[in-house]
Amino acid sequence: RTWIVDATFLRSSWKCIFGEGCKGVLETDATHLNQGCCSYGAHFGDEEDVAKVVKHAVRLTEKNWQFKKKANSGFLKKMPSGETATRRVEGACIFLNRPGFAGGEGCALHIGALEAGERPLDWKPTVCWQLPVHLEHSEDDTGWVTTILREWKRRDWGVSGDEFHWWCTDTPDAFVGREPVYKYLRDEIVELVGKKVYDCIVELLERPRNTPLPHEAEVRLTARRQRQGAKK
């Protein structure tokens, strides 16, 4: 397997600005709705992904989930494509607590996980905790796999991505974090690639940009010794 990483993005200052100026993913500026990328609900990757969310959804209460009562009639639905997705309520994902909700705005699963002292990525649908990092695999005729770790772009949403008024990795608005992405999203990246590969990525990202070649180092060492000898 060959690993390729988007070093520019992983070293960047991107951060999620939900509630801090995020314009959402609708066709017009939707900052006032504070829906982030939750307007269309979450599509699940597989049955294991569904089971994970069901397991944790039952732990939510009316205190931290605005639409808990509505969820009693179900919070999942089958799409025409056959995929399972979260239901939409009042124009967005059923798990999205709206502005003004006393239990906190944003994803109820995220809020519930933090209240329980657990990781949100262990509660949320896979597509939700992965954003905006994308893992892309390709395999050649010999079975050799090339995996690319990069930023999630508009095209990764398919045709619908072209309809977004705004996407957070396209503009400088969200590049305001205090630490690089590879640290800010450490848990998410480790979950995607594993601890061993993550450690290799960090080593590469943090190495000096201009590493001198061995013969260059030897030349400098010789020159320093000559200067020291001259002083004596």
C-alpha positions in Angstrom: 0.0 0.0 0.0 1.1 3.5 -0.8 -0.1 6.4 1.4 -0.4 9.9 0.1 -1.4 12.8 2.4 -2.5 16.3 1.7 0.3 18.0 3.7 -1.0 21.5 2.9 -4.4 20.8 4.4 -3.1 18.8 7.4 -0.7 21.6 8.3 -3.4 24.3 7.8 -5.4 26.1 10.5 -8.9 24.8 9.5 -11.4 24.3 12.3 -15.1 23.7 12.4 -16.8 27.1 12.8 -20.3 25.8 13.5 -22.1 28.6 15.3 -19.2 30.9 14.5 -20.1 32.1 11.1 -20.7 28.8 9.3 -23.0 29.6 6.3 -24.2 26.0 5.9 -24.7 23.9 2.8 -28.0 25.3 1.4 -28.3 27.1 -1.9 -28.2 30.5 -0.1 -26.4 31.9 2.9 -27.9 30.1 5.9 -25.8 31.5 8.7 -28.9 32.5 10.7 -30.2 28.9 10.7 -27.1 27.5 12.3 -27.5 24.1 10.6 -23.9 23.7 9.5 -23.6 20.6 7.2 -26.7 19.0 8.9 -29.4 20.3 6.6 -29.8 17.1 4.6 -29.4 14.5 7.3 -26.7 11.8 7.5 -26.4 8.9 5.1 -25.0 5.8 6.7 -22.1 3.8 5.4 -23.3 0.3 6.4 -25.4 -1.5 9.0 -22.6 -1.3 11.6 -22.7 2.5 11.3 -26.5 2.4 11.8 -26.2 0.1 14.8 -23.7 2.4 16.4 -26.0 5.4 16.2 -29.1 3.5 17.4 -27.1 2.3 20.4 -26.3 5.8 21.5 -29.4 7.6 20.4 -31.4 5.7 23.1 -29.1 7.3 25.7 -30.3 10.8 24.7 -32.9 12.6 26.8 -35.3 15.4 26.2 -32.8 17.6 28.0 -30.1 17.2 25.3 -32.2 16.2 22.2 -34.8 18.7 21.1 -36.7 16.2 18.9 -36.7 13.3 21.3 -40.5 13.0 21.2 -40.6 13.1 17.4 -38.0 10.4 17.3 -40.4 8.0 19.1 -41.9 7.3 15.7 -38.5 6.6 14.2 -35.4 8.7 13.5 -34.2 6.7 10.4 -35.5 6.3 6.9 -34.8 4.4 3.7 -33.8 6.5 0.8 -34.9 5.7 -2.8 -31.3 4.6 -3.4 -31.7 1.9 -0.7 -29.4 3.7 1.7 -30.4 4.4 5.3 -30.3 8.0 6.5 -31.5 10.1 9.4 -34.9 11.6 9.2 -35.3 15.3 8.5 -37.5 17.4 10.8 -38.3 21.0 10.1 -35.8 21.2 7.3 -32.8 19.5 8.8 -31.5 16.4 10.5 -33.6 15.1 13.4 -30.5 15.1 15.6 -29.8 18.8 15.1 -30.9 21.0 18.0 -31.9 24.4 16.7 -31.0 27.9 17.8 -32.5 28.7 21.2 -32.8 25.1 22.5 -31.9 25.1 26.2 -29.9 21.8 25.9 -27.5 23.4 23.4 -27.5 24.0 19.7 -25.9 21.5 17.4 -25.8 17.7 17.0 -27.6 16.0 19.9 -25.3 13.0 19.6 -22.3 15.2 19.9 -23.7 17.0 22.9 -24.7 13.7 24.5 -21.3 12.2 24.0 -19.5 15.1 25.6 -21.9 15.1 28.6 -21.2 11.4 29.0 -17.4 12.0 28.9 -17.1 10.1 25.7 -15.9 10.8 22.1 -18.5 12.3 19.7 -17.0 10.2 16.9 -18.1 7.0 18.8 -21.7 8.2 18.8 -22.2 10.0 15.4 -22.7 8.6 11.9 -19.3 8.0 10.2 -19.9 10.7 7.5 -20.5 13.3 10.2 -17.3 12.8 12.3 -15.1 12.3 9.2 -15.8 15.7 7.7 -13.8 17.5 6.4 -11.2 14.8 6.1 -11.6 12.3 3.3 -9.9 8.9 2.8 -9.8 7.8 -0.8 -8.7 4.3 -2.0 -7.8 3.0 -5.4 -6.4 -0.4 -6.5 -4.4 -1.2 -9.7 -4.5 -4.5 -11.7 -1.8 -6.0 -9.4 -3.8 -5.4 -6.2 -1.6 -2.6 -5.1 -3.6 -0.1 -3.1 -3.0 3.7 -3.0 -4.7 5.6 -0.2 -5.0 9.4 -0.2 -5.8 11.3 3.0 -7.0 14.8 2.0 -9.6 17.5 2.6 -13.2 16.8 1.8 -14.1 18.9 -1.3 -17.4 19.9 -2.9 -17.1 17.1 -5.5 -17.2 14.5 -2.7 -20.8 15.3 -2.2 -21.6 14.4 -5.9 -23.7 16.7 -8.1 -25.4 18.3 -5.1 -22.1 19.8 -3.9 -22.3 22.2 -6.8 -25.5 23.6 -5.4 -23.9 24.6 -2.0 -23.8 28.4 -1.6 -20.7 27.8 0.6 -18.4 25.0 1.6 -16.0 25.5 4.5 -12.7 24.3 2.9 -13.2 26.5 -0.1 -12.9 29.9 1.7 -10.6 31.3 4.3 -13.4 31.8 6.9 -12.7 28.4 8.6 -9.0 28.6 8.5 -8.7 30.3 11.9 -7.7 27.5 14.2 -4.9 27.7 16.8 -3.3 24.4 15.9 -2.8 22.4 12.6 -5.5 20.0 11.4 -3.4 17.0 12.1 -3.5 17.8 15.8 -7.0 19.4 15.9 -8.5 16.2 14.3 -6.1 13.7 15.8 -8.7 11.3 17.0 -10.6 11.4 13.7 -7.4 10.8 11.6 -6.3 7.9 13.9 -9.7 6.3 13.5 -9.3 6.5 9.7 -5.7 5.4 9.2 -4.6 3.8 12.5 -2.1 4.9 15.1 0.9 3.6 13.3 0.2 5.4 10.1 -0.8 8.5 12.0 2.5 8.6 13.8 4.4 8.3 10.5 2.3 11.2 9.1 3.2 13.4 12.1 6.9 12.6 11.8 6.8 13.6 8.1 4.8 16.8 8.7 7.0 17.9 11.5 10.4 17.2 10.0 12.5 20.3 9.0 11.4 21.6 5.6 15.0 21.8 4.4 16.8 18.8 5.6 20.5 19.1 4.6 22.0 16.3 2.6 24.7 14.2 4.4 27.6 15.7 2.3 26.3 19.3 3.1 26.4 18.5 6.8 29.9 17.2 6.5 31.0 20.3 4.7 29.7 22.5 7.5 31.2 20.4 10.1 34.7 20.6 8.4 34.4 24.3 8.1 33.5 24.7 11.8 36.5 22.6 12.8 38.8 24.7 10.6 37.5 27.9 12.2 38.0 26.4 15.7 41.6 25.4 14.7 42.3 28.9 13.4 41.3 30.4 16.8 43.7 28.2 18.7 
